[in-house]
Amino acid sequence: MRSKDKKFAYEVCNTQMMEYLLANRYLSIEIENYAHALVFGRCLDTPGIVANLQRLVQIRSLIPEYLFTKN
């Protein structure tokens, strides 16, 4: 994980997220403000796209909510 904000990086990469990422080593995630992106090395068909959208929802659920609320 790389981030200019080390505190944010540690909070995002909590125990549950580390376990998820270790189980899905081929997956790349990018977070920029409120946007999340998953990166895969291959083209996917419709069922694959649906599965990856479900993964994105699961990944988002692993990130603490307070990191995405305005101060």
N, CA, C and O atoms as a GROMACS GRO file, in nm:
protein
  284
    1MET      N    1   0.085  -0.117   0.000
    1MET     CA    2   0.000   0.000   0.000
    1MET      C    3   0.089   0.123   0.000
    1MET      O    4   0.189   0.130   0.071
    2ARG      N    5   0.049   0.219  -0.081
    2ARG     CA    6   0.120   0.347  -0.086
    2ARG      C    7   0.020   0.460  -0.064
    2ARG      O    8  -0.092   0.457  -0.115
    3SER      N    9   0.064   0.559   0.012
    3SER     CA   10  -0.020   0.675   0.036
    3SER      C   11   0.067   0.788   0.089
    3SER      O   12   0.162   0.765   0.163
    4LYS      N   13   0.032   0.910   0.052
    4LYS     CA   14   0.101   1.026   0.110
    4LYS      C   15   0.059   1.043   0.256
    4LYS      O   16   0.134   1.098   0.337
    5ASP      N   17  -0.061   0.997   0.288
    5ASP     CA   18  -0.116   1.007   0.423
    5ASP      C   19  -0.102   0.870   0.492
    5ASP      O   20  -0.187   0.783   0.473
    6LYS      N   21   0.002   0.853   0.569
    6LYS     CA   22   0.029   0.724   0.633
    6LYS      C   23  -0.081   0.682   0.730
    6LYS      O   24  -0.112   0.563   0.739
    7LYS      N   25  -0.140   0.777   0.801
    7LYS     CA   26  -0.248   0.745   0.894
    7LYS      C   27  -0.367   0.686   0.818
    7LYS      O   28  -0.424   0.585   0.860
    8PHE      N   29  -0.402   0.748   0.707
    8PHE     CA   30  -0.511   0.698   0.623
    8PHE      C   31  -0.479   0.557   0.574
    8PHE      O   32  -0.565   0.469   0.576
    9ALA      N   33  -0.357   0.536   0.530
    9ALA     CA   34  -0.316   0.405   0.478
    9ALA      C   35  -0.330   0.297   0.585
    9ALA      O   36  -0.380   0.188   0.556
   10TYR      N   37  -0.286   0.324   0.705
   10TYR     CA   38  -0.296   0.226   0.813
   10TYR      C   39  -0.442   0.199   0.851
   10TYR      O   40  -0.477   0.086   0.885
   11GLU      N   41  -0.525   0.302   0.845
   11GLU     CA   42  -0.665   0.283   0.880
   11GLU      C   43  -0.740   0.206   0.772
   11GLU      O   44  -0.828   0.126   0.804
   12VAL      N   45  -0.706   0.229   0.646
   12VAL     CA   46  -0.768   0.154   0.537
   12VAL      C   47  -0.720   0.009   0.538
   12VAL      O   48  -0.800  -0.083   0.521
   13CYS      N   49  -0.592  -0.008   0.559
   13CYS     CA   50  -0.534  -0.143   0.553
   13CYS      C   51  -0.538  -0.206   0.692
   13CYS      O   52  -0.435  -0.243   0.749
   14ASN      N   53  -0.658  -0.218   0.746
   14ASN     CA   54  -0.679  -0.279   0.877
   14ASN      C   55  -0.667  -0.432   0.865
   14ASN      O   56  -0.642  -0.484   0.756
   15THR      N   57  -0.684  -0.502   0.973
   15THR     CA   58  -0.667  -0.647   0.975
   15THR      C   59  -0.757  -0.718   0.874
   15THR      O   60  -0.711  -0.805   0.800
   16GLN      N   61  -0.885  -0.680   0.869
   16GLN     CA   62  -0.977  -0.744   0.776
   16GLN      C   63  -0.938  -0.718   0.632
   16GLN      O   64  -0.946  -0.807   0.547
   17MET      N   65  -0.896  -0.594   0.602
   17MET     CA   66  -0.856  -0.560   0.466
   17MET      C   67  -0.729  -0.637   0.427
   17MET      O   68  -0.719  -0.687   0.316
   18MET      N   69  -0.633  -0.646   0.518
   18MET     CA   70  -0.510  -0.721   0.487
   18MET      C   71  -0.542  -0.866   0.456
   18MET      O   72  -0.486  -0.924   0.363
   19GLU      N   73  -0.632  -0.927   0.534
   19GLU     CA   74  -0.671  -1.065   0.508
   19GLU      C   75  -0.736  -1.078   0.370
   19GLU      O   76  -0.708  -1.173   0.297
   20TYR      N   77  -0.821  -0.984   0.336
   20TYR     CA   78  -0.888  -0.986   0.206
   20TYR      C   79  -0.786  -0.972   0.093
   20TYR      O   80  -0.791  -1.046  -0.005
   21LEU      N   81  -0.695  -0.877   0.107
   21LEU     CA   82  -0.595  -0.854   0.002
   21LEU      C   83  -0.499  -0.972  -0.013
   21LEU      O   84  -0.459  -1.006  -0.125
   22LEU      N   85  -0.463  -1.034   0.097
   22LEU     CA   86  -0.376  -1.152   0.089
   22LEU      C   87  -0.446  -1.268   0.020
   22LEU      O   88  -0.382  -1.347  -0.049
   23ALA      N   89  -0.577  -1.278   0.036
   23ALA     CA   90  -0.653  -1.383  -0.029
   23ALA      C   91  -0.681  -1.351  -0.176
   23ALA      O   92  -0.720  -1.440  -0.253
   24ASN      N   93  -0.662  -1.226  -0.216
   24ASN     CA   94  -0.689  -1.180  -0.354
   24ASN      C   95  -0.568  -1.104  -0.407
   24ASN      O   96  -0.580  -0.986  -0.442
   25ARG      N   97  -0.455  -1.169  -0.415
   25ARG     CA   98  -0.328  -1.103  -0.450
   25ARG      C   99  -0.326  -1.041  -0.588
   25ARG      O  100  -0.249  -0.948  -0.612
   26TYR      N  101  -0.406  -1.089  -0.680
   26TYR     CA  102  -0.408  -1.037  -0.816
   26TYR      C  103  -0.484  -0.905  -0.828
   26TYR      O  104  -0.485  -0.843  -0.935
   27LEU      N  105  -0.547  -0.863  -0.722
   27LEU     CA  106  -0.634  -0.746  -0.722
   27LEU      C  107  -0.557  -0.620  -0.685
   27LEU      O  108  -0.477  -0.619  -0.592
   28SER      N  109  -0.582  -0.514  -0.760
   28SER     CA  110  -0.527  -0.382  -0.726
   28SER      C  111  -0.644  -0.288  -0.697
   28SER      O  112  -0.745  -0.289  -0.767
   29ILE      N  113  -0.628  -0.209  -0.593
   29ILE     CA  114  -0.732  -0.115  -0.552
   29ILE      C  115  -0.671   0.025  -0.550
   29ILE      O  116  -0.560   0.045  -0.501
   30GLU      N  117  -0.746   0.121  -0.604
   30GLU     CA  118  -0.705   0.261  -0.594
   30GLU      C  119  -0.816   0.338  -0.528
   30GLU      O  120  -0.934   0.321  -0.560
   31ILE      N  121  -0.778   0.425  -0.434
   31ILE     CA  122  -0.873   0.510  -0.364
   31ILE      C  123  -0.827   0.654  -0.381
   31ILE      O  124  -0.713   0.688  -0.350
   32GLU      N  125  -0.916   0.736  -0.430
   32GLU     CA  126  -0.887   0.878  -0.447
   32GLU      C  127  -1.008   0.954  -0.396
   32GLU      O  128  -1.114   0.953  -0.459
   33ASN      N  129  -0.993   1.020  -0.282
   33ASN     CA  130  -1.104   1.088  -0.217
   33ASN      C  131  -1.218   0.989  -0.195
   33ASN      O  132  -1.203   0.896  -0.117
   34TYR      N  133  -1.332   1.009  -0.263
   34TYR     CA  134  -1.448   0.921  -0.242
   34TYR      C  135  -1.462   0.815  -0.351
   34TYR      O  136  -1.558   0.739  -0.351
   35ALA      N  137  -1.367   0.809  -0.444
   35ALA     CA  138  -1.375   0.713  -0.554
   35ALA      C  139  -1.287   0.592  -0.526
   35ALA      O  140  -1.177   0.604  -0.472
   36HIS      N  141  -1.337   0.474  -0.564
   36HIS     CA  142  -1.264   0.348  -0.550
   36HIS      C  143  -1.257   0.283  -0.688
   36HIS      O  144  -1.353   0.288  -0.764
   37ALA      N  145  -1.145   0.224  -0.720
   37ALA     CA  146  -1.130   0.153  -0.847
   37ALA      C  147  -1.062   0.020  -0.823
   37ALA      O  148  -0.968   0.010  -0.743
   38LEU      N  149  -1.110  -0.083  -0.892
   38LEU     CA  150  -1.047  -0.214  -0.891
   38LEU      C  151  -0.978  -0.231  -1.026
   38LEU      O  152  -1.032  -0.191  -1.129
   39VAL      N  153  -0.861  -0.290  -1.025
   39VAL     CA  154  -0.787  -0.311  -1.148
   39VAL      C  155  -0.758  -0.460  -1.164
   39VAL      O  156  -0.707  -0.525  -1.073
   40PHE      N  157  -0.794  -0.512  -1.282
   40PHE     CA  158  -0.771  -0.652  -1.313
   40PHE      C  159  -0.690  -0.661  -1.442
   40PHE      O  160  -0.694  -0.571  -1.525
   41GLY      N  161  -0.618  -0.768  -1.457
   41GLY     CA  162  -0.530  -0.784  -1.573
   41GLY      C  163  -0.596  -0.852  -1.691
   41GLY      O  164  -0.525  -0.892  -1.784
   42ARG      N  165  -0.727  -0.867  -1.693
   42ARG     CA  166  -0.791  -0.934  -1.805
   42ARG      C  167  -0.929  -0.874  -1.831
   42ARG      O  168  -0.987  -0.809  -1.745
   43CYS      N  169  -0.979  -0.896  -1.950
   43CYS     CA  170  -1.112  -0.850  -1.989
   43CYS      C  171  -1.214  -0.947  -1.930
   43CYS      O  172  -1.191  -1.068  -1.927
   44LEU      N  173  -1.325  -0.896  -1.884
   44LEU     CA  174  -1.426  -0.980  -1.819
   44LEU      C  175  -1.557  -0.977  -1.894
   44LEU      O  176  -1.591  -0.878  -1.959
   45ASP      N  177  -1.630  -1.085  -1.886
   45ASP     CA  178  -1.765  -1.090  -1.940
   45ASP      C  179  -1.863  -1.034  -1.838
   45ASP      O  180  -1.823  -0.995  -1.728
   46THR      N  181  -1.990  -1.028  -1.873
   46THR     CA  182  -2.091  -0.969  -1.784
   46THR      C  183  -2.095  -1.034  -1.646
   46THR      O  184  -2.097  -0.961  -1.547
   47PRO      N  185  -2.096  -1.168  -1.635
   47PRO     CA  186  -2.095  -1.226  -1.500
   47PRO      C  187  -1.971  -1.187  -1.420
   47PRO      O  188  -1.979  -1.168  -1.298
   48GLY      N  189  -1.858  -1.173  -1.486
   48GLY     CA  190  -1.735  -1.131  -1.417
   48GLY      C  191  -1.744  -0.988  -1.368
   48GLY      O  192  -1.696  -0.956  -1.260
   49ILE      N  193  -1.806  -0.904  -1.448
   49ILE     CA  194  -1.823  -0.764  -1.408
   49ILE      C  195  -1.913  -0.755  -1.286
   49ILE      O  196  -1.884  -0.680  -1.192
   50VAL      N  197  -2.022  -0.831  -1.285
   50VAL     CA  198  -2.114  -0.832  -1.171
   50VAL      C  199  -2.041  -0.881  -1.046
   50VAL      O  200  -2.055  -0.823  -0.939
   51ALA      N  201  -1.963  -0.988  -1.060
   51ALA     CA  202  -1.888  -1.042  -0.946
   51ALA      C  203  -1.789  -0.938  -0.892
   51ALA      O  204  -1.772  -0.926  -0.771
   52ASN      N  205  -1.726  -0.864  -0.981
   52ASN     CA  206  -1.629  -0.764  -0.937
   52ASN      C  207  -1.696  -0.643  -0.875
   52ASN      O  208  -1.639  -0.580  -0.786
   53LEU      N  209  -1.815  -0.609  -0.919
   53LEU     CA  210  -1.890  -0.502  -0.852
   53LEU      C  211  -1.926  -0.545  -0.710
   53LEU      O  212  -1.922  -0.464  -0.617
   54GLN      N  213  -1.959  -0.672  -0.693
   54GLN     CA  214  -1.987  -0.724  -0.560
   54GLN      C  215  -1.861  -0.720  -0.474
   54GLN      O  216  -1.868  -0.692  -0.354
   55ARG      N  217  -1.746  -0.748  -0.534
   55ARG     CA  218  -1.618  -0.737  -0.461
   55ARG      C  219  -1.595  -0.594  -0.416
   55ARG      O  220  -1.550  -0.570  -0.304
   56LEU      N  221  -1.624  -0.498  -0.504
   56LEU     CA  222  -1.605  -0.358  -0.468
   56LEU      C  223  -1.690  -0.320  -0.348
   56LEU      O  224  -1.644  -0.248  -0.260
   57VAL      N  225  -1.813  -0.368  -0.344
   57VAL     CA  226  -1.900  -0.343  -0.229
   57VAL      C  227  -1.841  -0.406  -0.104
   57VAL      O  228  -1.841  -0.344   0.002
   58GLN      N  229  -1.789  -0.528  -0.116
   58GLN     CA  230  -1.728  -0.595  -0.001
   58GLN      C  231  -1.605  -0.518   0.046
   58GLN      O  232  -1.586  -0.499   0.167
   59ILE      N  233  -1.522  -0.476  -0.046
   59ILE     CA  234  -1.401  -0.400  -0.010
   59ILE      C  235  -1.440  -0.271   0.061
   59ILE      O  236  -1.380  -0.235   0.163
   60ARG      N  237  -1.539  -0.201   0.008
   60ARG     CA  238  -1.582  -0.075   0.069
   60ARG      C  239  -1.632  -0.099   0.211
   60ARG      O  240  -1.614  -0.014   0.298
   61SER      N  241  -1.696  -0.214   0.234
   61SER     CA  242  -1.746  -0.243   0.368
   61SER      C  243  -1.633  -0.268   0.468
   61SER      O  244  -1.655  -0.259   0.589
   62LEU      N  245  -1.514  -0.298   0.420
   62LEU     CA  246  -1.399  -0.321   0.508
   62LEU      C  247  -1.329  -0.192   0.549
   62LEU      O  248  -1.247  -0.192   0.641
   63ILE      N  249  -1.362  -0.083   0.482
   63ILE     CA  250  -1.298   0.045   0.510
   63ILE      C  251  -1.384   0.120   0.611
   63ILE      O  252  -1.504   0.135   0.591
   64PRO      N  253  -1.324   0.168   0.720
   64PRO     CA  254  -1.402   0.240   0.821
   64PRO      C  255  -1.478   0.359   0.762
   64PRO      O  256  -1.422   0.438   0.686
   65GLU      N  257  -1.603   0.371   0.797
   65GLU     CA  258  -1.691   0.475   0.744
   65GLU      C  259  -1.640   0.616   0.773
   65GLU      O  260  -1.652   0.706   0.690
   66TYR      N  261  -1.582   0.635   0.891
   66TYR     CA  262  -1.539   0.771   0.928
   66TYR      C  263  -1.432   0.827   0.835
   66TYR      O  264  -1.411   0.948   0.833
   67LEU      N  265  -1.365   0.742   0.757
   67LEU     CA  266  -1.265   0.792   0.663
   67LEU      C  267  -1.329   0.862   0.544
   67LEU      O  268  -1.262   0.934   0.471
   68PHE      N  269  -1.459   0.842   0.525
   68PHE     CA  270  -1.527   0.899   0.409
   68PHE      C  271  -1.632   1.000   0.447
   68PHE      O  272  -1.712   1.040   0.362
   69THR      N  273  -1.634   1.042   0.572
   69THR     CA  274  -1.728   1.146   0.613
   69THR      C  275  -1.654   1.279   0.619
   69THR      O  276  -1.536   1.284   0.654
   70LYS      N  277  -1.723   1.384   0.585
   70LYS     CA  278  -1.661   1.517   0.588
   70LYS      C  279  -1.648   1.563   0.732
   70LYS      O  280  -1.736   1.538   0.814
   71ASN      N  281  -1.539   1.631   0.761
   71ASN     CA  282  -1.516   1.683   0.897
   71ASN      C  283  -1.597   1.807   0.923
   71ASN      O  284  -1.590   1.864   1.031
   0.00000   0.00000   0.00000
